[in-house]
Amino acid sequence: MADTDAAKEAKKFYQDVPMETPGFFLKGAASLDWGMKNRLSRIFNPQTGRTVMLAIDHGYFQGPTTGLERIDLTVVPLMYDADAVMLTRGILRTSVPPTLNKPIVMRCSGGPSILKELSNEELAVDIEDAIRMNVSAITLQVFIGGEFETRSVHNMTRLVDMGLRYGIPTMAVTAVGKDMVRDARYFRLACRICAELGAQIIKTYYVPKDFDTVTASCPVPIVMAGGKKIPVPDALTMAHNAVSQGAAGVDMGRNIFQSETPKAMMQAVRAVVHENMEPADAFDLYKSLTKDTDSQDPK
């Protein structure tokens, strides 16, 4: 067939405008493949470079954690305000509507319960199932200093390899055993090891002293773990301090779904992370949203 388009002389090739070769907004991700960057762009807001992830995977070793007894009723409504949701494949299939248009970070490790040695984990999800469920990232615990440290590190490197094969980023979660010191020195060690061995995202805990050295020495984005339930002003201050000191967002669970007004807490955390709102102002926002919720309660 003749190429009639070639006869047109009004084509525009913009010879005087060189094609841009943009970088990428996330630390350490410039050399990743397009598909992996695209998935990271779903998890992290490209405008702020940050994320508010909702962690609800606690049941994989704790069972029905307080606040997660009925995820379909109490937690699914919160997902729409999160940037991403971290959960297990069982909960994703049984309790989350497939119409939810949020990136999924899927827990891929498991084995022991709270009754046993937690570091004795194995990979518990096949990469094909992660692809089947259209997840944006895969995640697991890494127990640096734990009894089964080497096994957990090898679990991570295997998951990283599988993720690289299909363009799915891996988030390593730096688990802290009961006998380990939670300080910047430990987290610098744990986060750097995970990044050196290929994880594209690290989830770790905030420490008041020298947390900026943890984020500075880690060549990939760090998201702050919410940890145990603490008072709302303290949780908002912790989130503010973490992002101010280099974290690329938070992955909160109990400090959101166990709060008095989870939806208000989600909005307050979002304001801190994406708008750099001061903790005191964010707490005022939380109280205001809580009051509005109470006034609409038919009880």
ABEGO torsion letter per residue (X at the ends): XBBAAAABAABBAGAABBBBBBBBABBGAAABBAAAAAAAAAABBAAAGBBBBBBAAAAAAAEBBBGAABAAAAAAAAAAABABBBBBAAAAAAABBAABBBBBBBBABEGBBAABBAABBBBABBAAAAAAAGBABBBBBBBBGBAAAAAAAAAAAAAAAAAAAAGBBBBBBBBBBAABBBBAAAAAAAAAAAAAAGBABBBBBBBABGAAAAAAABABBBBBBAEBBBBAAAAAAAAAAAAAAGBAEBBBBAAAAABABAAAAAAAAAAAAAAGBBAAAAAAAAAAAAAAAAAABAX
